[in-house]
């Protein structure tokens, strides 16, 4: 209430009332903070499915929390260079990571328990519809939001080989690296030595990584999905006027 001199009396404590503008800004700040409810449960569900996790960087506006000047993949890379050995399914460790840095993204290391077939989002959605229509067993599927080639669909499968069976796997260098997404519009096969971001990771420009089909779905054999995914990638590349192979094995 005014005191006749253009001032407001304190709300019973002698202090000036908060201005309308300050109150509005405070409410807006609360409204725009990310809703992390269920984040820890999502991460623990991935671990329960046997997929190893490791903490990753997160976006800070359009920059990366790693503070590397000109980071080429803001919010998309692991925090530690030792992410492969650091990856774990231990619930206690995952809780410590999640609670210690509530903004951290998480990656899962591929090629140990599972692989990931990574395709352009438009091609992935078309392939998923086709696979489900044909009653093919499809495992977990995630979508990576973004613009252009940054928008991807991730199909989680059984791994094509393990370190115990050296003749049955080959390193991810024969496919391509997580940082070269825009250079390869076709299918990328993440195996040993690679990783992908896990839901509910946040990306710059309010994009995110989200589940379409969660980790409760059993991992399928990769070859059961490969035909539909390569066909969808070829149609996607053709529709963009490209002649590049959907899966460039010669690289």
N, C-alpha and C positions, 0 to 999 in steps of 0.2 A: 504494500500500500504506500502511496506517495505521502510525503510529509509537507507538501505545499512548496517545497524548494527544489523540485525537480529531482529529488533523490528517493531511493526506495529503502524502506526500513528492512532490517535483517529479519530472517524467518525465525524469530525467537532466540537467536544466538548472537545478535549484534553484528552479523556479517551481511554484506550485501547479497541480495538474491542473484542467482545465476541469470545472466541475460538470456533472452530468447534465442539469440544466435548461437551462443555457447551450448545451450541445451540441445538445440537442433543438431549441431555438429556432433555432440556426444552420442545422440541417438543414431545418427547416420553411421558413425563409426562402428557401433555395435551391430547395426543391420548389415553392414558390408563385410564384417569379419567372416572368414570361411567357417562353415559349419563342419567341424571335425567329429561330430557325433557319429559313432560307428566306425571311425577310421581304424582304431586298434583292432576291432572285431574283424574287419575285412582283412587286415594283415595277418592276424592269427589264423583265419580260415585258409589263407594261402599256405601258411606253414603247416597246418594240419593236413593239407593235401600233399605234403611232402616236397613242396617247392621252396628252395633256399632263398632267403632274402638278405639284402644288405642296404644300408641307408644311402640315400642319394641327395644331391643338391636340390634346391628349390628356387623358384623365381622370386626376385625382389624387384617389383615393377617389371621393366624389360631387361633387367640385368640378372646375374646369377649369384646365388649366395656364396659361391666359391670365391668371389671377388677377383677372379682372373680378368684382367683387362681384355675385352673383346672375346670373352668365352663364346666359342662357336655353337655350343649346345646348352644354353642356359636352362637349368633345372632338369636336364636329361641325362646326367652322368653320375656315377657313384662318387661318394665323398672321398673314399680311400683308394689308393692305388692297389691295395691288397683286397679288393672287393671279392675276388674269387675264393680266397681262403677265409675271408671274413663271413661269407654267406652262411646262413644257418637257418634251421627250422626250430631252434630252441625258443619256446614261448617266453621264457623269462628274459632272455636277451632282447627279443623283439619288443617286449614291453618297455624295457629300459631305453632302447633307442627311440621308440615312439613317444614316450613321456619326456625324455631328455630333450628332444627337439620336435615340438608339436607341428612344425611347418615342414619337416623333412619329407621328401619323396622317398620311394623305395624302388629298388631294382631286384629282379630275380636273375640269378646266373643260370644260363642255359647249358645244355650238353652234359649235365651230370644226372639229372632225373628226367628232364624234359627238354624239348626243343620248341621253338616258336616259328611259325610260318607267318611272315610279315608282308602284307600286301597293301596297295592303295585302298583307302577306305571305301570308295565307290565299288571297286572290284570285290572287296571283301564282303560287302553287304549283298551283292548279287550272288556271290558264291555261297554264302551262308543260306540264303533263301533256297537256292537250288539243292544244296545238300540236305536241308531239313525236309524239303519236298520229296526227296528220294529216300527218306528215312535212314540216311547215313548217320552213324553215331558221331556226333560232333562234340568235342570237349569244350573246355573253357575258351571264351572269345572275349577280347577286350577291344575297345576303340580308343585311339589316340587322336584327340581333337587337334585341329590346326588348319592352316591355310595351304592350299595347293598340295605339294608332295608331303608336307608334314602330317597330313591327315591319313592315318593308317589303321588297318585292322590286324589284330594279333590273334592267331590261331595256335593254341597250346596243344602240343602233341607229346607222345612218348619220344624219348631221345633215340636217335638212329645209331647210337653206339656209346660205349662207356670206356673209361681208361682200362678196365679189366679185359676189354676185348679190342685191342688196338687196331686190328684189321678192319673193324666195322665202323670206324668214324674217321672224319677228317676235320681239321680245324676250320674255324669260321673265316680265316683269311682267304679261303677259296670261295667264299660267298662275298660278303662285304661287311664293313664295320658299322657299328651303330651310328657313327658320326657322318656316314655318307648317304643318308637316307634320300636326300633330294637328287642324288646322282643316279639312283637306280629306281625308276618308277615301277619296275616289275617286282616279282616275288623275291624276297630275301629270306634265307633259311638261317635262323640263329641257332648255332650249335655250340660245341665246346669253345670257350674263349669269348663268348658274347654275352649279352644281357638285354633285357627289355624293362621298361618302366612298368610298375604295377599300379592298378587302381588302389587308392584314390589319389594318384599323383596330380599335382597342379602344374600347369605350364604357363608361359607368358601369354598375354592378351586374353586372359580368362579362359583359356582352353584347359582341358583336363583329360586324364586317362580313366575310363569307366568300364565296368563289366557289362557285357551283353549277355553272356552266359558265365556264371560264376565258377569258382574252383571246385565246387561240389560235383561237377561233371567229370567223369572218368576221362583220362587222357587217351585219345585214339592213336592208332598207327598213323604216322604221317602220310604214307602212301595212299591211304583211303581218302585224303583230302586233296592230294596234290593235283590230280587231274582237273577238278573243278576250279581250283585256285589259279592254275596256270592258264586255263581257258578264259577265266574272268579277267586276268591280267592282260591277256592278249587282246581281248575286246576293248578293254580300257585304253591300252596303248594305241590301238587302231583308231579309236574314237578321238584321240588327241592328235592324230596325224603323225604318229611315231612309228618307226619300223624297228625299234629296239626289241630284242627278244624279251619275253616275259620273265625268263629266268636265265640270265647270261652266264652259262656254265664256262664259257671260254675265258672269263675274267679271273 
